[in-house]
Amino acid sequence: MLKNYITTALRNLIRNKTYTVINVFGLALGISAAIVLFKIVLFEKSFDQHQTNFDRLYRFTTQTESANLVEMEAGIPNPFTLAFKTDYPDLGTPVRVFGIGQNQLTVTNSIGDLQHFEQKNGIAFADKAYFKLFDYEFELGNPATALEKPGSAVISVSLVEKLFGITDGGYDRIIGETVRINDKFDVFVTAVVKDPPVNSSVPFFFLIEYETLKEIFDFYQPDSWNTISSNGNVYFLSSEAVEESQIKTALIDIVKKYLPEDKSKLSFGLQAMKDIHFQPEYNTYEDAAVSSDFLTIPIAIGVFLILTACINFINLSTALAIKRAKEVGIRKVLGGSKGQLVKQFLGETFFITIISVLISLGAAELIMKNMEQFVGYDLSLNLLQDPQLIMILVGVTIGVTLLAGLYPSLILAKLAPVMALKGKGQSALSGNVNTRRGLVIFQFVISQLLVVCTLVVIAQMQFFEKKDLGFRKTSIITFPLPSNENEKLEPLRNELFTFPGIEKVSFNFSSPLSDNSISSSFSYAPLEMEGSYNAAYKIVDENYLDLYGLELLAGRNFRSTDTLDVAIISQEVLRLMQIDDPNEAIGKEILSGFSGVKRVIGVINDFHTKSLKEKIEPVIFVSFSGYYYEGALRFEGTNEQTGKVIAALESAWTKQYPNVLFNYSLFSESIMENYEEEANMMKLFQIFSGIAILIGCLGLYGLVAFLASQKTKEIGIRKVLGASVGQILNIFSRELLVLIVIAFLIASPVAYYIMDSWLSDFEYRINMNVWVFVIAVGFTLLVAGLTTGFRSVRAAQANPVDSLRSE
């Protein structure tokens, strides 16, 4: 019997090659896309789960509540760790970690020459107990003592190969070797470890003893409870049987003991390791955290794609069922039961599904190997090492077989043998046309939903690019400053001005919109308020405002002789001071948490210091050359001029910093890095909405093929009676138009609700208008019309004699 089932299945699949290819291609397309999406979700959910102490690992957080905002971050004051160790030694082990971004590493090669290497990420300072918390596989060295001595460093295998060229495992040769950081200070290697996995929230390749931090940051204040850097995190391993409530109580007591007079309402929180990757509101290393939307959206799209592929199969199978009506009748006359027929047709579906799954595995692997540009990392199936994915594939195979095969199987199995043998199987199947229409509507609901979502995300991204942020974005290049000594900065500035096209040069702490900012308090005595406001402090020189096009509304700009006792404030600060006229603020004094009392010398327009997800914050400008860590230049000219300006900058840079690798950023591009998650979401929508439309068009082709088969005689009679090809095509186009309009009416409110909810996360956003929905339905009609046009024209041009004498 089994052999008979297999033989019959193969014959039918070979006999109907077109339908078989469409079914296999449609299923494979939907399943491969879903596999990729599910794999992305599985990868994101796997973050940090390789840690042995995963369930007992935490990170402390800080919440600062001021009169104008509540600020949450993972930065912790430096003395916190010692205080916690001293007061609550039984609760667990706190460890300080200070991650830093792009740096230069310098080593001496075998012939005594210096070699410089750029390391964009993966460097951190850490306490010696770091390896008690986090799992690293040591190739050489002792985890208990690796970070014990000042200046000691632990290096990963990939960095050993990069810096020292060692690939044969002879790591003992580099123990004690010196690595220079940013041409400022030296560390020595004490251990070698394997690279951390990609799915780690602490992906550090180069770990340096923590107290060495004071060598690289001039403003490092080991005893200050009021100084918090977002890079300075404290991770915590709780002791066995310690409850979270005990730790939270300790955090409350620490604030009472060490910050009794604090007016900013600072509090410490506890963030479980399992939550770090999914709470982007707290800073994470390399901003790797993702929102919950980045998990739910791929799952939803993956399920929808599989459903649309199953609907295709149903439509094509029921269209094909007409040809198999007599086969069913003969099988029933010969004693075949309904159950046997269901098994036969389900078996055929299972066979097609297996072929589709095998093809989809190859396609998914190929896609994942080339997806780094979309999600920032490459993945691989690794089926033998991923039981979750195997379970998903088994579930998909069984689910698709049942979803796609059960309905056509039951329809065919219930055919009466007499009707089938008399050639009336088509009539018996015609009652199911409304079901197929409903399925096609569902497909196009999904397709139009994804198209609308794609258009909205694209429109919001364009809004990001075009929005006036309150400062100039174009023709500006920023570059880090290895040192801020005046004897280097002034020659650098003078050298740059010798090149034509360079208009302005500024040295400062950071650009107007940057993650590198200093947050502190300020208050205004006449308000007689308790507590204080929070503001972003920007340390700039006298050229900063002009370079970035910040408008001075009142007062004057900085002078080179100004000190930290004067400040320029933004309109938002003016509003908090309850002063309407900018000129009235000139000469007023504010009490600042950043170096004391300051006299206001100017007021500038408001501008965005963070992404458009957040409100404009108050900004206070001060001038202090000791905090200049970034340079910026503005030039005139076209894009072709950019390369020449960069070359000029590199030339001037090399004269002042010959032992430091040159680096720069285009300011306009760095701004858009704030919307990387939205950009990735846009790419996902674009790709998978296209796939959904393609699969939907295959289903529509199936429906048109079914209708053409059903209406063969009707079309023949109409042509004999004088109907034109256009009139025949109108039968099919009317059907198509009605189905897409119904789908549009269902999809529009759903899409509006979903995207309005998504846009609500942005303080500054577009307003969805009717054109988004008009474009979506118009695009769907165009694609659907092109898809069905060929099959409809072929049916309309068929010889009526052939259709009328078919029996």
N, C-alpha and C positions, 0 to 999 in steps of 0.2 A: 504493500500500500504506500509506504514512504517513498519507494522508488518511483511509483506512479505519480505521486504528488510532485516530486522534484522534476520528473520528465515533463509533465504538463506545464509546470511553472516556467521552465526554461523555454519550452516551445512558444508559450504565450508572450514571454518577454522578448524573444527574438522576432516573433511575427509582428509585434507592434514596437518596432525600434524607436520611433519618434517619441512615443509616450514614455517608453522606458528611459530613454536618455533624459527627457525633461524631468521625469520623476526623480531619477538618480541625481541629476545636476541640482534640482531645486532643494532636495533634502540635504545633499552634501554642502551646498552653499549655506543653508540655514544652520546646520549642525556645526560646521567649521567655525562660523562666526560666533555661535553661542559658546563653543569650547574656548575660543580665545577670550571672550568676555568673562566666562566663569573662571578661567585660569587667572585673569587679572584680579578678580575678587579674592580667589583663594590665596594668591600671593600677598595681597594687601592685608588679609586677615592673619597671615602667618607671621607678621612682624613680631620679633622678639620672643617668639615661642620656643626658640632653640635654647634659651637661657634656662639653666638647671633650676634657678631660684625664681622663675617667672612669676609664680603666684605670691611670692613674698617681696617682690621688688616694687619700689615706689619712686616718685620724684616729688620733692617739695615744690610748692608754688607760692607766689606772692599775689595778694590782692590789695590794691591801694585805692581807697575811696576818698575822693576829694569833693569839693563843693560842686564841681562841674562834670566829673566823670568817675567811672569805676574802671580801673585798669588791672588787667590780669596778665601775668607773665610767669615764666619759669625761673627768672633770675632770683637769686637769694643773696642777701648780704653776706659778706665773707666771714664775719665772726660767728654766724649762726651755727656752723658745723661744730666748732669747739664748744659752744654753749650747750648744744644738744648732747654731745658726747659726755660732757661733765655732769650735767643735771639728770640725764636719763640713759645711763650706760646699759641698762638691762633691756631697753626697748629694741635695740638693734644697732646697725652700723651705718652712719651717714658718710658719704664720700663726695668730695668736691670735684667737679669736672668743668673745665673752661675750654670750650671748643672755639677754634679760630678758623678763619676762612683761608683765602689764597695766600700762600707764603713761598718764600724762596729757601731752598735747602742747598747748602754748599759743602762739598767734600773735596779732599785732596786725592788725586789719582796716583797711580803707581810711579809716575815720573815727577811727582811733586807739583803738578799744575792744579789750580783750582777749577772745579767743575760746578756750574750752577744748574739747578733743576727747579722748575716751577711745580709746586704741589697745590692744586686748587682746593683740596678738601682733605679731611681725614686726620687733622692734627689737633691734639688737645693736651691740656695740662690736667693731671689727675693726682689725687692722693694715693699713697702707697697701698691702701686697702682696696683699690679699684678692682683688682683681680679676685677679691673675695666675693664681689657682687656679680661680675660679668665673666662669662666663659670665653676664654681664649686658649687655643691649643699651642702650647709652648714647644718650639723646635729646639730652643736652647735658652738656658737661664732659669732663674728661680722666681716664680710669681710672688712669693712672700717678700722678696728683697729687691725686686727689679726696679721699683720706683722709690727706694729708700733714701738714696743719697741726693743732695742738691745737684741738679744738672744731669741726672740719669735719665735715660730714654729707652723705650721699648719700640722696636721697629718691626714691621710686617715683612713677610716673604717677598711680596711684590715690590716694596720699596727697597729691599736689599738688592734685588735684581736691577732696579732702576738706578739707584745711586752707586752701587759698588760692582754691578755686572756679575754677581755671583749666581750661578744657576745650578751648580753641582752639589748644593747642600753643605758646603764647607763654611757654615756660619760662624764657627769659632774664630775665623780670621778677622771678623769685624767687631768682635767684643772689645770694647774699649776705644773703638774708632770715634773720631770727633765729627760731628755734623754741625755746621754753623747755620743759624736761623736768621734770615733777613739781614745778613751781614751785621748783626748786632751782638749776638752772644752764642756761645758754644755749648753743646750737650754731648754726652758720650753714651754709646750704645752698651746696654747691659743685658739685653735679651732679644730673641727673635721669636715672633709668633706667626701663625698662619693668618691669612687675611680674614677679617670678619665677614660674615655672610652679607649679601646685599640687603636682606630684609631685617636689618638691625637699626634701631634708633640711636645706637652709639657706634657708628661705623668708623672707628678710628684706626688708622694705619700707623700712626706715630704718636706715642704717648710719652709725655715729659713730666717729670716730678713737679708737683703743683706750685711750690713756692718759687720756682724759677720764673713764674709769671711776671714777677716784679721787674724782670730784666727787659721785658718787651712792652709793658704798658706803664707809661709814666704816671698815669692817674690811678694805678692800683693802690687801694687803701685797705690794708688788712684788718684794721680795727674799726672801720666805719659801718654802723648799722644803717646809715642814711644813703649810702652809695650802693646802687644795685645795677649790675650789668646783665642784660638779657642772655649773654653767653655763659654767665657763671651759674651753673646748675648744681643742685645737690641731690644725688640719688641715695636711696635708703633701702637697706635689707633688714626687714623686721625679724626679730628673734622668733623662735618657734612658740606657738600658742599666744602670741601677742595679737590683740584685736586692733582693728583700725581705730575704733573709738578711743583706745588708750593713747594712740599716737596723736590724734586730733586734740585730745585734752592737753597733752604736753605742748602742742603748738600754741594753744591759747595761753598757757601759763608762761611760755617764753616771751610772748608779746608783753604781758603784764609785768614781767620781771625786768626785761632789758629795754623796753620802749614805753615806759610809763607816761612820759610827757609827749608822746607822739600825737600830733594833731591831724595827721593824714589818714587816720583810721586804717593803718596797715594791719594785715592779718596773713597768716601762713596757712596754706592748704596742702592736701595730700592727693596726689594723682597716681593711680595704679599704673603699673607698667603696661598692662593690656589696653589702657586708654590713651597712652601718649601718642600713638600713631593716628588716632582718630579724633583728636581735639586740636585742630590747627589754630584755635584762638590763643593757645599757649605756644610760645616759640619752640621749634624743634630744630635740630641740627640740619642745615641745608634746606630748611622749610619742607621737609619730606612728609609731614602729616597731611592727611586728606580728610575731607568732610564726609559725612555719612552719605551725601548725595553721590559721591564717587563710587560707592559700593552698591547702593540701591538701583541707580540708573543702569549700570551694565547688566545686573541680574534681570531687570524688567525687560530691557531690549533683547537679551538672550532668549528669554522665555517667549517673547513676542515673535522673534524670528523663527523659532522652532514651530510655533503654532501656525504661522503663515505658510511654512513649508509643508506642514501636515494638511492644511486646507488645500494647498495645491494638489497634493496626492489624492485627496478625496474627490476633488473636481475632475481631475484627469481620469481617475479610476471609474467614476460613475459615467463619464463620457464613453469610456471604453467598454463599459458593462453591456451596452446595447449590442455590441458585436458578439458578446459571449452568452446572450440569452438562450440561444439554441443549445449551446454546450451544456448549460445548466439544466435545460429541459431533458436532454438525453441522459445526463447523469442521474436525474431523479427517476426517470422511467426505468433505468437499469438498477434501481434500488438504492441510489445514493441518498443519504440522510442530510437533513439541514446542517447538523453538526459537522459532518464530513466536508460539506461545501464551505462552511465557515473556516474550518481548519485549512482547506486548500488555499483559499484566498488570503487568509492571514499569513500562511506560509510564504506566499508570493510577496506579500508586503514585507515580511521579516527578511526575506532574501534581498530585496531592494534596499531595505534599511541597513543591513549589514554592509552591503557594497558601499552605500553612501557614507556610513560611519568610517569605513576604512579609508575612503577617499578624503573625507573631512579631516582625519588625523594627519595625513600628509600635508594637506592645505594649511591646517592650523599650525603645524610645526614650522612650515615655511613662513607664515605670517609672523609668528612670534619671534623668529630669528631676525626679523627686520622691522620691529615695532618700537625700537628705542626712541625714534624721533617723535613718537606719539605719546608714550607714557614714561619715557625716561629710563627704561631698562629693557633688557632682553630676557625672554623666558624660554623654557623648553618643556615639552610634555612630561618626560621622565615618568612614564606610566608605572614602571616597576617600583618607583620610590614615592608614588603619590596615590595612596589608596582612596583619598577623597575624590580625585579625578576619575579613577576607575569606577567608583560607585556612581558618579554622575553619568559616565558613559553608559553603564549598564542601565541606569534609570532612563536615560534618553532613548536608548535602543528599544527597551520594552515600551516606554511611553509612546514613542513615535509609531511603533508597530500597532499598538492598540488604537491610538488616536487616528492614524491615517488609514488603517486597514479594517477596523471593526465595522464602521458604517457601510462602506461599499460591500463588505462580505455579507452583512445581514440583508442588505437590499437585494443582492443577487441570490442569496440562499432562499429567500422567501418567494421567489418567482414561481408561479403555478406552471407546472410542466406543459399543460395543454396550451396556455397562452404563449409560452415560449416557443413551442414547436409549430404553432400556427403563425409565427412571425409577429406576434403582438407584444413581444417583450418591450419594445420601445414605448408602447402605450402604458405598460405596467410601470415603467421607470419614470414616465413623464411627471408623475405627481411629486417627484422629489426635486423638481427644478427650483422651487422656492427655497428649499434647504440650501441648495448650491448657491443661489443668489445671496442668501444670508451669510454664507461663509465668505463669499467674495466681498461683501460689504464689510465684514469684520476685518478682512485683509486690508482693505483700503482705509478703514478707520485707523489701523496701526500705521500704515504708510503715511497718511496725512498728518497723524499725530507727530510722527518723527520729523516730517518735513517742516511743520510749524515750529517745533522745538529747535530745529537746526536754524531756521531763519531768525528766530528770536535771539539765540545765542550769538549768531553772526552780527546781528544788529547791535547787541550790547557790546560786543568786542569792538565794533566800529565806533561806538559811542565812547569807549575808553580811549581810543586812539585820537579822536577829534575833540574831546572835551577840553575846554579851557581850564587848565589847572591853576591858573593864577601866576604862572611863570613861563618863561620861554623854554621850549624843549629841543628845538632843532639846532643843528650846527654847533653842538656843544660836546666836547670830549672831556671826560673825567679820568683822573689817574691817581693812584695811591702815592703818598709821599713816604719814602723810607725813613726820612728824618726831617725835623722842622727847624733846623738851625738857620738863622737869618743869612749866614754867610754862604749857604747853598741855595736858599729860596730866591734871594734877590738876583744872583747871577742867572739862575734858571729863568726867571721872569724876563730879565733883560735880553737874554739870548732868544727867547721865543718871539719877542717883539721885533726882532730883526728879520723875521720871515714875513713876506707879504701875505695879507689876508687875515692874520690873527688880530682880532679886535680887542679882546679883553682876556686877562689872566687873573685868576683868584686862587688863594690858598685858604682852606677852611677845614672844618671837621667832617662835613658831609654835604651832599647836594640837597636841594629843597625837599625832594621826595626820596627818602632813603631809610633803610632799616637801621642805619647807624645814627642814632640820635640820643640825646640826653634828656631824660624826663625828670623834672623837679617841680617844686611848689613855688607859689608866689602869693602874696596877699597885699591888700591895699588898705592902709590904716583908716582912712575916712569911712570905710564901710562898716567898721566895728563888728566884723564877723568872726565867728568861731571857726577854727580850722583855716583852710587855705584852698586855693585853686591849683590845678595841675596844668603845666604847660610844657611844650617841647622847646628845649634850648638849642639854638643853632650858634655855633662859634664860627665867626666869619671875619674876613678882612674888609677893607674899604672898597674893594672892587666887586664884591659878591652881588650886591643888589643890582648894579648895572649889568653885570654879566648875565644874570638869570632874568632880567627884565622885571624885577619886583618894583612896583610903583610906590614911591615915597609920597604919602598923602599930607604929611606935615613934618616940620622939623628938618633935621639934617642927617646926612649919612655919617658913617664912622670916619675918623681920621686915623692916620697911622700912629698917632700919639695917644689915642684913647686907651683906657684901661677897663678892668672889669666893673668899675663903679658906674658905668653908663650902659644904657640899653635902648634898642629899637624894638617896639612892640607891634603886634598885628592888630587888625580891627577887632578880632575876637577877644583879645586881651582888653582892648578899649571897652568893649561891650560889658565884659565881666567887671570892669572898674566902674561901670554905670556912668560913663562919660560919652556924650553924643558928638561933640566937636573934637576932631583929632588935634586941633591947635591947643585946646585946653589941657591936653595931657602932657604937653612939653614942659619939662621942669618938674613934673610930679615924681614922687619917689615910691618905689614898690619894694617890699621886703621879699627877697629871693632866697630860695633854698639852694641856689647855686652861687656861692660866694657873696652872700649878704645883700645889703641895701644897694639899689641901683636907681639912678636918675634917668628918666625917660628923655631921650634926645630926638626921637623920631617915631612916626607911625607909618606902617606900610599896609598895603592891601592884603586881604586874606588870601591864602593859597593852600593847596592840598599837600600835606606832609605824609599822608598814607594813601592806601588804595581807596577807590571810590566806594568801597564797602563801608567806610567809616566817615563820620562827620569831620568837617574841618575843625582842627584843634587850635587852641591859642598858641602863639609862637613868640618867643622872646629871643632877640638877637643880641649877642655880646661879642666882643672882640678880644681874643687872647691867643697869641702866636704859639704858645706852648701846647695848644690843642689842635694844631693844624695837621691833619693826617690825610688830606686829600687835596689835589689840585684840580682846576678846571680851566679850560680855555674855550673861547667862542671865536668862530671864524666866519668869514663871509665867503660866498661862492656856492657852486653846485656840488652835487654828490661826487663829481670827478675830482673836486678840490680836496675831498676828505683824505684821500690817500696821501697827497702831498703834505697836508697838515700833520698827519700821523707820523710821517717820515721826519718832518721837522721837529716834532715833539720828541721823537726817539733820539734824534741827534743831540738836542739840548739836554735831554735827560742823561744820556750816557756820559756827557762831560762832567756832570755833578755826581752821578752815582754809577761809576764804572763797574762796580762789583755787584750790581743789582740788576736782575732781569727786568726789561721794560714791560710794562703792562698798561692797558688803557681800557675804557669802556665808552661806547656811544651812549650818551645820556638818554636819548629817545628810546633806545632798545632796552636799557636797564629799567625804564619805567614800566614797560610791558611785561617784564618778568614778574611783576606783582600779580599778574592775571594768568599765570601758567596753568593753574588747575582749570580755569574757564577755557583757556585755549585748547587744552587736552580734551575737555568735554565737547568742545565744538568739533574737533577732529573726529571724535567717536561718533557724534551725531551725524556728521557728514557721510562718513564711511558706511555706517550701519543703516542709515535711512535710505541710502542708495541701494544697499543689499535688500532691504525690505521692499522697496519699490520694484526691484528686479524680480524678486520672488513673487510679489503680488501680480506682476504682469504675466508671469508664467501661469498663475492661477486663472487670470482673466483669459488667457489663451485657451486654457482648458474649458472654461465655460463657453466661450465662443465656438470651440470645436464641438461641444456637446449640443449647443443650440443649432449649429449647422447640420449635425447629424439628425436632430429631431425634425428640423424644418426642411429636409431635403425635398419631399414631395410638395410641400407648400410653396417653396421657392420655384420648383418646376412649373406648377400650375400658374403661379403669378406671372412667370416669364412667358408662358404660352398665351396668357390673356393680355400680354402687352406691357408688363411692368419693366421699367428700365433698371439698369445696374444701380443707379443712384437711389431709386426707390427701394430696391432690395437692401442696399447698404443701410438705409434709414432704419430698417428693422433692427439691425444690430447696434447702430449708434444710439438709437433711442434707449435700448436696454442698458448700454454702457453709461449713458448720461444719467439715467435714473439711479443706478447703483452708486455712482461716485457722488452724486448730490446727497443721497441718503447718508453715505459714509461721512461726507463733509459736515452735515448737520449734527451728526453724533460726535465727530472728532473735535470740532471747534470749541465747544464749551469745556471739554475735558482738557484740551491743550491749553486753553486760556487759564484754567484753574492751576494746572501744573506749573506753567511758566510764570504766572503772576506770583505764585508761591516762591519760585526760585529767585525772581527779581526782587522780592521783598528783603533778601539778604543784603542788598546793595542800598546804601544811603542815597546814591545818585544813580538813576536808572532811566531806561527808555520807557515810553508809554506804548504799550501794544496798540496798534491801530488795525483797521480793517484790511489794509493792503497786505499784511502778513498772511491773512487767511485767503485773500483773493489770489495771491501768488501761489500759495500751496495748492489750492484746488485747480488753478489753471495749469500748473506744472503737471499735476496728476492726470488731468484730462489729456494733455498733450502726449505724455508718455504712454498712457493707456490706449489712446487713439492710434499711435504708431504701432503698438504691440498687436492690436487686433485687426489693423487695417488689412494686412496681407491675407489672413485667414478669411476675413469677411469678403474681400474682393474675389478670392478664389471660389467661395460658395456662390457669390452673385453671378460669376461668369460661367458657372458649370452648365453643361449641355442639358436642357430640360428633358430631352428624350431619354438620357441615361437614368435620371432620377425617377421618371414616370414608369419605366418598364423594369424597375429593379425587382419586382416580384412577378 
